[in-house]
Amino acid sequence: MLLQLKASGFKSLMNFETDFKPGLNVLIGPNGSGKTTVCQAIGLISAIVKNEVSDYILSIGGAQSTFTRCKVEDRIPPKKITLGCTGSLDVEVEEQNRKSIKYEYKCTLELTETLSITQESLIIYYLANTNRFRILLKAKRSNNKFFEVKVSNKEELEPNFLSAWKNGKIKYSLSMTESFFGILLNLFLYYVPPIREDIANIQLFNINPRIAKKPSDFSAPSYILENGRYLSNALAKLENNNKDVFIEINDFLSQICPRYSKIIPETDNQKLMRTFSIIDHKGITCPASSLSDGTIKTIALLTAIHARQHATIVIEEPENYLHP
């Protein structure tokens, strides 16, 4: 799980740092204080690791709104974003053999004529038999194209790295917007994939009830998107494949909205579409199209949280559309 985020040069964030605890973390502040920017910074570091940085920057407004224009000592700083995160995991090294690890990941994006990752580093620590964390490896990228890996304890590594390992160091070339995680995944099957998943497998939700209540096509994904789209497909899949989670969502809904008792996924085999309804306490069926924005968003958030496929879920402005 992510334990810490650092960001500087991203929108209004300069030398920003915050820690996270297991479970629920809440950012509270007035409008314009930077809550959404913090969420987007988490999304950006995830996009870098997934090699989707250009698309992500375009999705949040493009380069002009992404790189800070805040003046430092009456000067506009260079177009550079520095991001970092730390985390901890238990990884399965061999069958019935799990190890505790910690990691520190940092990267720098710069915009000149093109966008490029100019610096990138990853340090992995493992819990040794002495019950102290020791450095396992360091991966460092010091310019646009090349990075190298140094290993402190090759006995902890798997065979496919050892075949490339020589004198504790290897060196690779990369494209300017490519993270080194893609190469590391093929070298460190035990340690790097869980770390990459921990950072990359982050989902940001900003539910729009008007989108969430729309019917879902049969051919569309069976999971809810960040804006709430395909909620109907997600509910149908839960009812069919994960009844315990579906029952849990219904239980929470009845606690939050006592007027309602049960969600009913519905299928239109002629139009090849899915939608859903709710049964209220009087037994009246209320179709999704007739439900309030607050009720739709509540169902969507419950579905996103309880049926999550992601290590970390970030929910932007959860209070919007909800009743007091």
WOFENFEN-V636869 format. One record per residue. PHI is phi in degrees with one decimal (none if undefined). Layout:
((PHI) (PHI))
//
This chain:
((none) (-69.9) (-111.1) (-156.1) (-128.7) (-126.4) (-152.9) (-149.6) (89.1) (-98.1) (51.2) (-92.4) (-87.3) (-129.5) (52.4) (-86.6) (-150.9) (-147.9) (-105.5) (-120.8) (-111.1) (-59.4) (92.9) (-91.3) (-119.9) (-121.9) (-99.9) (-122.0) (-178.5) (-69.4) (-56.6) (82.1) (-85.9) (108.6) (-61.9) (-64.9) (-62.8) (-63.1) (-59.7) (-69.5) (-64.2) (-63.4) (-62.9) (-67.7) (-66.3) (-65.0) (-64.3) (-62.0) (-64.3) (-86.9) (61.7) (-123.6) (-65.1) (-64.0) (-63.2) (-67.1) (-61.7) (-63.7) (-70.3) (-108.3) (117.6) (85.9) (-61.5) (-61.7) (-93.8) (-88.4) (-84.5) (-61.5) (-117.3) (-69.5) (-79.9) (-117.6) (54.0) (64.6) (-125.8) (-80.6) (-69.0) (-62.2) (-76.2) (-143.1) (-118.6) (-113.0) (-128.5) (-158.5) (-150.2) (-124.5) (-160.8) (-139.5) (-149.9) (-106.5) (-116.4) (-91.5) (-80.5) (-138.6) (-57.2) (59.7) (-135.7) (-111.0) (-126.7) (-88.7) (-131.6) (-126.4) (-142.4) (-129.3) (-122.7) (-137.4) (-154.6) (-129.5) (-104.9) (-129.7) (-120.1) (-114.9) (-79.9) (-135.5) (-89.0) (-150.8) (-90.2) (-95.8) (-141.8) (-158.6) (-148.0) (-140.4) (-118.9) (-114.0) (-111.8) (-123.4) (-82.6) (-80.2) (-64.5) (-79.2) (65.8) (-124.3) (-80.5) (-122.2) (-70.3) (-92.6) (-154.5) (-128.8) (-115.4) (-140.6) (-116.4) (-109.5) (-149.0) (-60.4) (-112.6) (-121.7) (-142.8) (-131.8) (-122.8) (-116.2) (-115.1) (-92.6) (-142.5) (-69.5) (-66.5) (-88.9) (-104.1) (-95.2) (-58.1) (-68.9) (-78.8) (-60.2) (-67.5) (-98.4) (-78.6) (-149.8) (55.8) (75.7) (-149.8) (-134.9) (-137.1) (-136.5) (-108.4) (-138.8) (-80.1) (-69.2) (-110.3) (-100.1) (-74.7) (-76.1) (-61.9) (-58.7) (-78.1) (-60.7) (-58.6) (-81.0) (-100.8) (-123.4) (-69.4) (-82.8) (-101.5) (-74.5) (-54.9) (-64.6) (-69.5) (-58.9) (-64.7) (-62.7) (-84.8) (-75.1) (-86.2) (-114.0) (-118.4) (-98.6) (-115.7) (-136.1) (-69.7) (-107.2) (-56.8) (-66.2) (-82.6) (-64.4) (-82.7) (-70.3) (-60.7) (-110.4) (-69.4) (-55.0) (-83.2) (-76.8) (-57.4) (-99.7) (-132.8) (-80.8) (-84.7) (-63.0) (-96.6) (101.1) (-61.8) (70.0) (-58.2) (-61.7) (-65.2) (-63.7) (-66.1) (-63.2) (-64.9) (-63.9) (-62.1) (-82.8) (-112.9) (-145.6) (-63.9) (-61.1) (-67.3) (-62.0) (-64.5) (-64.4) (-62.6) (-61.1) (-63.5) (-65.2) (-61.1) (-67.2) (-76.7) (-76.9) (-122.6) (-57.1) (-67.6) (-104.6) (-119.9) (-161.9) (-92.8) (-120.5) (-64.6) (-129.3) (-124.3) (-109.0) (-72.5) (-79.6) (-86.4) (56.1) (-131.4) (-120.7) (-144.2) (-154.3) (-132.7) (-127.2) (-92.2) (-87.6) (-68.0) (-96.1) (86.2) (-83.7) (-86.0) (-115.5) (-66.3) (-55.0) (-62.9) (-97.6) (-79.7) (-69.4) (-58.7) (-63.7) (-67.1) (-61.1) (-67.0) (-60.4) (-62.7) (-64.1) (-66.8) (-61.1) (-65.7) (-62.8) (-76.5) (-79.6) (-104.7) (-63.3) (-114.2) (-129.3) (-67.3) (-132.7) (-116.5) (-114.8) (-113.4) (-86.7) (44.5) (-65.7) (-79.3) (-61.3) (77.4) (-85.2) (-76.3) (-58.3))
//
